[in-house]
Amino acid sequence: MKVTRTAVAVTAALAIAGLGTTTAAVAADTQQAAQECQPGTLKATTADLGDGQQGMNHEGTYLKVTNTGDVTCAISGYAGLALEGAGHTAIATDAEHGDTYFAQDPGEHQVTLEAGDSAYADLEWTHTGADSADAHYLQISPTGSNSHSTVPFAKEVDNSALTVTAWSDTPPTA
């Protein structure tokens, strides 16, 4: 009888341990289940969140990308950026990834967006007049692919150079 109780206890312990492993595996699978956001399911805009990103010839704004699709998806990394002039003419653009004058780069990581959710990045440039580009529009490619949103962006941008942080589920801060 003692052997039977021990066998039952060991079997129960293994079942519980297995259940814990299964639960952890299901949670991990759910976290990874969010597929990469597909072209056409993301809408990118600039967003003034009221913190006045201006100082010492630096100016900035937030980029906001919203999942307009019906399913949860994920993005990671940095937005692809390109300036456009009047008439949507292309301006050669230098986009640097990292900290901006106004916010610390959270680094590349996956951001899961349920339908209607948004992610944010900080965008910064200078405007001292040094070889400045007369930008009228900004192309924002949330995943760095050819799929992009074009938004009004009437700014003088020194050397056609922009700095952007990685996407984050909250607006990046200093």
trRosetta pair geometry for C-beta under 8 A, 3 or more apart (Angstrom, degrees):
i j d omega theta_ij theta_ji phi_ij phi_ji
1 4 5.6 -53 -152 33 37 114
1 5 6.6 36 152 -17 67 103
2 5 6.0 -54 -151 35 33 109
2 6 6.4 33 152 -19 65 107
3 6 5.7 -56 -150 37 32 113
3 7 6.3 32 153 -20 66 106
4 7 5.7 -53 -146 36 30 111
4 8 6.3 30 154 -18 64 105
5 8 5.7 -54 -146 38 31 111
5 9 6.1 33 153 -20 65 107
6 9 5.6 -55 -146 38 30 112
6 10 6.2 29 155 -18 66 106
7 10 5.8 -53 -144 38 30 109
7 11 6.2 31 155 -19 64 108
8 11 5.7 -55 -145 39 29 112
8 12 6.2 30 154 -19 64 108
9 12 5.8 -54 -146 37 28 111
9 13 6.3 30 154 -20 63 107
10 13 5.7 -53 -146 36 31 112
10 14 6.3 30 155 -17 64 106
11 14 5.8 -56 -148 38 29 110
11 15 6.3 31 153 -21 64 107
12 15 5.6 -54 -147 35 31 113
12 16 6.3 29 155 -17 65 105
13 16 5.8 -54 -147 38 30 109
13 17 6.2 29 154 -17 65 108
14 17 5.6 -54 -142 40 31 111
14 18 6.0 33 155 -20 65 108
15 18 5.6 -54 -145 38 28 112
15 19 6.3 32 153 -23 63 105
16 19 5.6 -51 -147 34 31 113
16 20 6.5 34 153 -19 63 102
17 20 5.7 -51 -151 34 32 113
17 21 6.5 31 151 -17 64 105
18 21 5.6 -55 -149 37 34 112
18 22 6.2 35 152 -20 67 106
19 22 5.5 -53 -145 37 32 113
19 23 6.3 35 154 -21 65 104
20 23 5.7 -52 -146 35 30 112
20 24 6.4 28 155 -15 63 106
21 24 5.8 -56 -149 39 31 110
21 25 6.2 31 152 -20 65 108
22 25 5.6 -56 -146 37 31 112
22 26 6.3 32 155 -20 66 104
23 26 5.8 -52 -147 34 30 110
23 27 6.5 30 153 -18 63 105
24 27 5.7 -54 -149 37 32 112
24 28 6.3 31 153 -18 65 106
25 28 5.7 -54 -147 38 32 111
25 29 6.2 34 153 -20 65 105
26 29 5.6 -53 -145 37 31 112
26 30 6.3 35 154 -22 64 103
27 30 5.7 -51 -149 33 30 112
27 31 6.6 33 152 -20 63 104
28 31 5.6 -53 -152 34 33 113
28 32 6.4 16 155 -4 66 110
29 32 5.9 -66 -146 49 31 101
29 33 5.9 53 150 -52 67 100
30 33 5.2 -37 -143 6 31 125
31 34 7.6 -49 172 6 32 100
31 112 7.7 -116 -157 -51 60 149
33 72 7.8 54 103 87 93 123
34 72 4.9 -82 -115 131 98 102
34 73 5.7 137 -179 -146 91 19
34 74 4.1 101 119 -35 117 106
34 110 7.8 140 77 169 124 124
34 112 4.6 178 -24 -128 173 104
34 113 7.9 127 -166 37 138 52
35 38 7.6 12 118 -41 116 93
35 71 7.6 20 38 121 109 127
35 73 5.6 -44 77 -124 70 81
35 74 7.0 180 91 21 21 89
36 73 6.5 19 140 -173 18 101
36 74 6.0 -62 -103 69 41 80
36 75 7.3 83 -153 -92 70 49
36 143 7.2 83 178 -128 108 145
37 41 5.3 -142 -171 81 90 117
37 42 5.2 66 151 -49 141 116
37 67 6.4 -124 -117 -111 126 96
37 69 7.3 -179 -145 6 87 136
37 73 3.8 115 -85 127 67 135
37 74 6.5 -153 -28 61 82 26
37 75 5.2 -23 12 -61 124 91
37 113 6.7 14 -74 48 127 124
37 142 7.0 -34 86 109 141 134
37 143 6.5 -164 70 -57 99 128
38 41 5.0 72 63 2 77 123
38 69 7.1 87 47 -77 97 152
38 73 6.9 -118 -2 -122 70 155
39 42 7.9 -70 -133 27 31 94
39 143 8.0 -107 -77 38 69 131
39 145 6.3 -100 -80 98 107 143
39 146 7.7 1 -112 72 139 75
39 147 3.5 -177 -135 -58 102 156
40 69 7.9 87 107 -75 75 102
40 147 6.5 -95 -36 -147 56 140
41 67 6.1 1 149 -154 97 70
41 68 5.9 -167 -170 61 49 72
41 69 3.4 -6 -146 -44 115 118
41 73 6.3 79 112 14 145 156
42 65 5.2 0 -173 -176 112 107
42 66 7.0 148 -154 71 60 40
42 67 6.3 -33 -98 -100 70 49
42 68 6.8 162 -103 14 15 89
42 69 7.9 -25 -51 -16 53 101
42 75 7.3 70 -96 -64 148 137
42 142 4.5 -77 135 23 152 158
42 143 7.3 136 24 -22 157 98
42 147 7.5 104 52 124 102 122
42 149 7.9 -114 116 -28 80 114
43 65 7.0 160 78 -154 39 57
43 66 5.1 -19 59 58 92 94
43 68 5.1 60 -12 -30 109 129
43 149 5.9 84 -160 -77 55 144
44 63 6.3 -10 -166 -175 104 100
44 64 7.1 155 -152 83 54 47
44 65 4.7 -21 -96 -99 79 83
44 66 7.9 177 -80 16 33 67
44 79 7.0 118 -134 -133 148 133
44 140 3.8 -134 125 103 146 128
44 141 7.7 -116 -2 -74 157 8
44 142 5.3 -170 -64 -59 121 96
44 148 7.2 -46 36 -164 134 61
44 149 4.0 -175 54 34 86 128
44 151 7.2 -111 111 -28 82 123
45 63 7.6 156 83 -157 37 56
45 64 5.2 -19 65 63 85 97
45 65 8.0 163 20 -84 61 39
45 66 7.7 8 11 -2 104 106
45 140 7.8 -138 -47 41 12 154
45 149 6.8 -60 -63 123 53 152
45 151 5.7 126 -135 -96 55 146
46 61 4.7 19 -170 134 113 139
46 62 6.9 130 -167 77 60 51
46 63 6.3 -47 -106 -101 56 53
46 64 7.3 101 -162 15 11 87
46 123 7.4 -77 -121 40 99 140
46 138 7.1 72 -50 57 118 141
46 151 5.6 173 -6 121 93 153
46 153 7.0 123 -31 -92 145 95
47 61 6.9 147 58 169 41 94
47 62 4.5 -42 68 80 92 106
47 63 7.2 101 15 -155 92 7
47 64 4.1 55 -23 -20 134 126
47 120 7.3 -79 51 -120 136 105
48 61 6.3 -55 -81 -137 66 99
48 62 7.4 166 -85 27 20 94
49 62 5.5 36 -12 2 114 142
49 171 5.7 -63 -6 -77 172 166
51 102 7.8 131 112 -175 122 129
53 58 7.7 -78 161 125 82 93
53 59 6.4 95 114 -172 87 46
53 60 3.4 -79 147 66 140 94
53 61 6.2 -162 51 -66 136 37
53 101 8.0 123 -172 82 97 99
53 102 4.8 -26 -136 -84 106 165
53 122 7.8 172 -114 -157 155 104
53 124 7.1 -117 165 -101 129 90
54 58 7.0 168 -150 89 37 63
54 59 5.3 3 -106 -110 77 73
54 60 7.6 -157 -65 25 46 70
55 58 5.7 -12 71 55 63 98
55 101 7.3 -165 70 143 97 129
56 101 7.5 -153 67 -166 110 143
57 126 5.1 34 135 -159 96 94
57 127 6.0 -153 -169 59 76 58
57 128 4.7 21 -162 -70 144 87
58 101 4.1 -36 -174 57 162 169
58 102 7.3 178 133 -38 129 94
58 124 6.0 -3 -174 -171 105 110
58 125 7.5 159 -152 86 62 30
58 126 5.5 -44 -96 -97 59 74
59 124 7.1 163 86 -150 39 63
59 125 6.1 -20 62 65 85 77
59 126 7.5 135 16 -114 75 25
59 127 6.0 13 2 -1 121 119
59 155 7.1 -158 89 -145 143 128
60 100 6.0 102 -110 153 141 142
60 101 6.7 -161 -41 57 130 98
60 102 4.8 -127 37 10 160 142
60 103 7.7 173 166 0 159 102
60 122 6.1 8 -179 -180 131 93
60 123 6.0 161 -155 88 78 53
60 124 4.0 -27 -93 -97 108 76
60 125 7.4 150 -86 17 59 59
61 123 5.5 -15 64 63 71 104
62 120 5.3 -23 -173 -159 119 109
62 121 7.0 145 -163 73 67 40
62 122 6.0 -45 -106 -103 66 56
62 123 7.0 140 -128 16 14 87
62 171 5.4 -50 -116 -128 143 113
63 79 5.7 -76 132 -14 166 161
63 120 6.7 145 77 -158 58 53
63 121 4.4 -7 53 58 111 93
63 122 7.6 -149 14 -74 82 9
63 123 5.4 84 -34 -29 100 117
63 140 5.9 168 -145 -137 124 141
63 164 7.0 12 -1 -142 137 117
64 118 5.3 -3 -173 -174 96 131
64 119 7.5 157 -153 78 51 40
64 120 5.6 -17 -100 -100 67 77
65 75 6.9 -5 99 22 147 167
65 79 7.4 177 -48 -90 130 118
65 113 7.9 -85 110 -82 94 160
65 118 6.3 153 78 -154 42 74
65 119 5.2 -13 59 57 97 89
65 120 7.8 -172 20 -77 72 31
65 121 7.9 33 -7 0 105 100
65 140 7.5 -153 -81 141 99 126
65 142 4.4 102 -127 -112 150 125
65 167 6.9 -40 31 -122 128 125
66 113 7.7 168 -160 -169 35 138
66 116 7.0 -20 -173 -161 103 30
66 117 7.2 177 -145 95 66 31
66 118 4.5 -34 -92 -92 75 90
67 72 7.6 27 164 -132 166 37
67 73 5.9 165 -128 43 128 100
67 113 3.9 155 -32 132 132 123
67 114 6.8 176 67 96 146 24
67 115 5.7 -117 114 -119 111 32
67 116 6.5 -35 75 13 87 20
67 117 5.5 19 26 55 114 74
67 118 7.5 -152 5 -79 71 41
68 115 7.9 31 -175 -154 13 75
68 116 7.9 69 -105 -82 39 44
69 73 6.4 49 53 -8 141 128
69 115 6.1 -110 91 -109 58 88
70 115 5.5 4 -146 -99 25 140
71 115 6.6 63 0 -59 9 103
72 112 6.3 13 179 180 109 98
72 113 6.8 171 -153 88 63 45
72 114 4.8 -31 -100 -107 93 57
72 115 6.9 -83 -68 -25 53 68
73 112 7.6 180 99 -151 25 60
73 113 5.9 -17 67 62 69 93
74 110 5.1 -1 -178 -169 128 103
74 111 6.5 155 -155 76 73 42
74 112 4.9 -35 -95 -98 92 61
74 113 6.9 158 -97 14 35 76
75 110 7.6 152 82 -151 29 58
75 111 5.5 -19 65 59 78 97
75 113 6.8 20 5 -7 97 122
75 119 6.2 -138 59 27 123 159
75 142 5.8 -66 -128 154 153 106
75 143 5.8 -123 -133 -87 102 87
75 167 5.5 2 108 72 114 168
76 108 5.8 69 165 -176 96 85
76 109 6.1 -123 -138 111 102 19
76 110 4.6 -47 -76 -93 117 52
76 111 6.5 156 -86 10 57 73
76 166 7.6 -10 -179 -171 58 115
76 167 6.8 -144 -136 53 23 117
77 108 4.9 11 -97 -131 54 110
77 143 7.5 76 61 -148 118 53
77 144 6.5 -40 111 -19 137 129
77 166 6.1 -107 -176 -137 19 98
77 167 6.9 32 69 13 38 103
78 95 7.9 160 146 142 128 120
78 97 4.7 -87 -76 -112 163 119
78 108 7.1 -68 -29 -91 81 96
78 121 7.1 108 -140 -131 63 151
78 144 6.9 63 82 -65 68 114
78 164 5.8 120 -162 101 107 113
78 165 7.6 -152 -114 130 94 23
78 166 5.4 -78 -74 -104 73 61
78 167 7.2 -175 -100 -17 29 78
79 121 5.7 -155 -7 37 115 159
79 140 5.4 -23 -178 -162 135 84
79 141 6.2 145 -172 70 73 53
79 142 5.8 -41 -114 -118 89 32
79 144 7.1 177 -166 -63 24 68
79 164 5.8 -92 49 161 97 157
79 167 7.1 105 -43 -59 84 96
80 95 7.4 144 -156 58 42 164
80 139 7.6 -32 114 119 88 99
80 140 7.5 133 75 -167 60 36
80 141 3.4 -9 57 58 109 118
80 143 7.6 -11 -3 84 105 34
80 144 4.1 120 -44 -123 108 52
80 145 7.3 -165 6 24 143 26
80 148 6.9 -90 81 -92 108 120
81 93 6.1 -117 115 137 85 145
81 95 4.4 137 54 -96 110 142
81 123 7.5 139 -101 -126 150 122
81 138 6.7 -27 -156 -171 93 98
81 139 6.7 144 -159 80 40 70
81 140 6.4 -3 -103 -105 71 58
81 141 7.4 -139 -57 25 33 81
81 162 5.4 -81 114 76 153 151
81 164 6.2 153 -25 -30 140 146
82 90 6.8 -33 168 -144 123 87
82 91 7.4 153 174 61 75 71
82 93 4.9 -179 -132 21 51 142
82 95 7.9 -75 -67 -36 48 126
82 138 7.5 148 77 -161 44 52
82 139 4.2 -2 57 50 94 118
82 141 8.0 42 1 -10 99 106
82 148 7.9 1 30 -164 108 169
83 91 4.1 -40 94 66 102 122
83 93 4.7 144 10 -83 89 120
83 133 5.8 85 119 123 158 146
83 135 4.3 -84 -160 -111 116 119
83 137 7.4 135 -167 81 50 56
83 138 6.2 -30 -107 -105 56 66
83 139 7.7 -126 -56 17 12 83
83 153 7.2 -117 -130 95 78 135
83 157 6.3 -139 -94 41 153 152
83 160 5.8 -132 30 -148 142 92
83 162 7.6 160 -48 -33 105 124
84 88 4.9 -17 177 -147 139 50
84 89 6.3 141 -167 64 76 38
84 90 6.3 -44 -111 -100 74 35
84 91 6.2 -176 -103 5 19 94
84 135 6.8 82 60 -153 40 79
84 136 6.2 -65 102 62 79 83
84 137 3.9 -15 62 66 114 104
84 138 7.2 -154 18 -70 86 20
84 139 6.4 86 -28 -28 110 95
84 150 6.9 5 10 -148 146 118
84 153 8.0 104 45 51 80 111
85 88 7.6 95 67 177 51 2
85 89 4.3 -24 56 62 103 99
85 90 7.8 -16 12 61 89 11
85 91 5.4 110 -36 -53 91 110
85 133 7.3 -113 -79 178 97 95
85 134 6.1 58 -130 87 98 82
85 135 6.6 -96 -91 -118 53 37
85 136 5.7 69 -172 9 30 104
85 137 7.9 -60 14 27 8 85
86 89 6.7 12 67 14 52 106
86 134 7.5 -8 -23 115 93 112
86 136 5.2 102 -76 -25 48 152
88 136 7.8 -98 -72 80 42 118
88 137 6.1 -6 -107 30 69 149
88 150 7.3 12 -124 -170 111 155
91 133 5.0 99 -173 -163 146 139
91 135 6.4 -106 27 -96 158 83
91 160 5.5 -158 148 -124 109 128
92 160 5.9 88 90 114 65 164
93 133 7.9 -85 -94 25 75 173
93 160 5.0 -124 -110 163 51 105
93 161 7.8 151 -167 -92 62 28
93 162 6.5 1 -177 8 109 111
94 159 6.7 -27 33 133 130 97
94 160 5.9 103 12 102 82 84
94 161 4.5 -22 73 -106 108 75
94 162 7.2 164 86 26 56 64
95 161 7.9 169 -81 -156 30 51
95 162 4.9 -14 -111 70 73 101
95 163 7.6 152 -163 -95 55 25
95 164 6.1 -7 -171 9 103 115
96 161 6.9 18 -8 -172 108 96
96 162 7.1 -175 25 93 71 49
96 163 4.7 -25 71 -107 101 76
96 164 7.4 153 78 22 50 65
97 105 7.2 90 163 -130 71 146
97 163 7.7 162 -90 -158 10 66
97 164 6.3 -35 -108 72 57 78
97 165 7.7 94 -162 -126 65 22
97 166 7.1 51 -165 -62 107 75
98 105 4.9 -92 -165 -36 37 151
98 163 6.5 -55 61 -164 79 106
98 165 7.2 -47 118 -102 15 59
99 103 7.1 -159 -155 98 65 51
99 104 5.4 -25 -117 -130 100 46
99 105 4.8 -102 -65 -11 52 94
99 163 7.7 -10 95 162 40 131
99 165 7.1 30 -111 -91 28 98
100 103 5.1 28 48 45 104 78
100 105 7.6 116 -11 -59 69 82
100 122 4.9 -129 20 117 143 117
100 123 7.2 141 -96 178 153 7
100 124 3.6 138 -161 -1 120 136
100 163 4.9 154 -105 106 80 114
100 164 7.2 16 -65 -105 117 19
100 165 6.0 -85 -13 -39 103 96
100 172 7.9 110 23 99 110 132
101 124 5.1 168 21 -167 91 153
101 163 7.7 110 -13 64 76 139
102 122 6.0 -148 81 -175 103 139
102 124 6.0 168 14 -84 100 128
102 174 6.4 -93 172 -64 43 98
103 122 3.8 137 39 -9 142 168
103 124 7.9 -176 27 -38 89 124
103 165 5.6 -70 104 -34 117 147
103 171 7.7 -107 -112 157 148 78
103 172 3.9 97 169 116 135 102
103 173 5.6 -83 -125 -125 91 8
103 174 5.8 -100 -106 -64 38 52
104 165 7.5 79 112 -114 29 136
104 172 6.3 -144 65 179 53 107
104 173 7.0 -1 25 90 88 44
104 174 6.0 96 -22 -152 89 30
105 165 4.3 -168 -112 -132 68 89
105 166 5.9 81 -170 5 90 88
105 172 6.9 -5 -109 -150 27 153
106 109 6.7 -77 129 21 104 117
106 165 6.4 75 12 170 76 118
106 166 5.5 -109 65 65 82 106
106 168 4.6 93 19 -84 155 127
106 172 5.7 -135 -26 -105 100 108
107 166 5.8 -28 111 17 12 149
108 166 5.0 -157 -83 -118 48 146
109 166 6.9 96 20 134 70 145
109 168 7.9 48 58 -103 107 71
111 119 4.6 89 128 -108 154 137
111 167 5.1 -109 9 124 144 111
111 168 6.5 178 -85 -139 135 18
111 169 5.2 175 -144 -59 108 80
112 169 8.0 -4 49 -84 59 123
113 117 4.3 -164 -156 81 73 111
113 118 7.1 57 -131 -80 118 11
113 119 6.1 -88 -74 -30 118 103
114 117 4.7 87 50 -16 68 125
117 169 7.9 -25 170 -141 120 93
119 167 4.4 32 146 -175 132 109
119 168 6.4 153 -167 69 89 26
119 169 5.9 -56 -114 -95 79 43
120 167 7.1 133 67 -151 26 62
120 168 5.8 -39 67 65 78 80
120 169 7.7 40 21 154 85 9
120 170 6.6 -41 38 141 125 20
120 171 4.3 -60 124 -93 160 58
120 172 6.7 -159 112 -7 102 71
121 164 5.4 31 150 -178 127 98
121 165 5.0 -172 -161 72 79 76
121 166 6.5 -132 -115 118 106 15
121 167 5.2 -58 -60 -88 103 51
121 168 6.9 126 -85 12 56 80
121 172 6.8 19 -147 -2 38 121
122 164 6.9 170 84 -148 50 52
122 165 4.5 43 39 11 87 119
122 171 7.1 87 -67 -173 90 81
122 172 4.6 -96 -17 62 114 115
123 162 6.2 -20 -164 -171 94 113
123 163 7.4 150 -156 80 45 50
123 164 5.1 -9 -102 -101 71 88
124 162 7.2 139 72 -163 42 63
124 163 4.8 -22 64 63 94 99
124 164 7.6 177 21 -76 69 43
125 155 6.9 101 70 143 143 140
125 157 4.7 -45 176 -133 150 92
125 158 6.7 167 171 32 90 79
125 161 6.5 149 -133 92 88 62
125 162 5.2 -43 -76 -106 103 64
125 163 7.1 167 -75 16 51 75
126 130 7.7 12 106 37 118 111
126 157 7.8 92 62 -157 46 52
126 158 4.4 -22 85 21 91 133
126 161 7.5 5 30 75 91 106
127 132 6.6 58 -140 -119 66 136
127 155 7.0 -109 -84 179 131 90
127 156 4.7 97 -141 87 108 97
127 157 6.8 -53 -86 -95 84 29
127 158 6.1 -158 -93 -31 29 92
128 132 7.8 -175 65 -62 50 115
128 158 5.6 30 33 -82 81 136
129 132 5.5 -73 -140 -16 30 126
129 156 7.2 -4 -91 155 52 141
129 158 7.3 1 35 -95 16 94
130 158 4.7 38 61 -146 91 110
130 159 6.2 -13 110 -38 99 91
131 158 6.7 74 67 -163 70 64
131 159 5.2 53 85 -83 111 63
132 156 4.5 16 169 -180 141 96
132 157 6.1 142 -157 66 81 32
132 158 5.2 -47 -94 -91 80 45
132 159 7.5 -38 -93 -18 41 38
133 156 7.3 156 72 -157 45 49
133 157 4.8 -22 55 62 97 93
133 158 8.0 -132 12 -44 76 1
133 159 7.7 -37 -16 97 97 10
133 160 4.2 66 -26 -81 141 83
134 156 6.3 -19 -102 -104 56 71
135 138 6.8 41 169 -67 133 79
135 153 5.4 -36 134 110 117 101
135 154 7.1 -177 98 -130 70 21
135 155 5.1 -6 62 62 112 77
135 156 7.4 174 21 -94 83 18
135 157 5.3 34 -11 0 126 119
135 160 7.9 128 -61 -121 110 75
136 152 7.2 -55 163 -148 64 66
136 153 6.8 93 131 67 21 65
136 154 5.7 12 -129 -95 53 68
137 150 5.3 13 175 -179 127 100
137 151 6.7 154 -157 77 76 35
137 152 6.2 -60 -104 -114 69 31
137 153 5.4 90 -154 31 17 94
138 150 7.2 164 81 -152 39 56
138 151 5.4 -21 60 61 90 87
138 152 8.0 13 17 104 83 16
138 153 3.7 69 -20 -24 101 157
139 148 4.7 33 -177 148 95 148
139 149 7.4 158 -153 81 53 39
139 150 5.2 -26 -96 -97 68 79
140 148 5.9 157 76 -162 37 93
140 149 5.2 -16 60 60 95 88
140 150 7.7 169 17 -88 71 29
140 151 6.6 11 0 5 116 112
141 144 5.5 103 112 -102 116 15
141 145 5.9 -161 -178 55 121 47
141 146 7.1 -71 -122 -142 136 5
141 147 6.4 118 -139 80 90 51
141 148 4.0 -58 -79 -90 76 100
142 147 7.8 -35 35 100 88 96
142 148 7.8 167 -2 -116 64 58
142 149 7.9 46 -31 5 94 102
142 167 7.5 53 -165 -78 83 140
143 147 7.3 27 41 61 105 104
145 148 7.9 -165 84 -50 64 78
157 160 5.7 70 105 -113 113 34
157 161 6.8 -175 160 44 99 47
157 162 6.8 -25 -159 -65 136 83
158 161 6.2 -34 94 38 75 101
165 168 7.2 -20 125 -12 119 114
165 172 4.6 -27 93 5 165 168
168 171 7.3 119 79 -127 114 7
168 172 5.4 116 22 -62 145 84
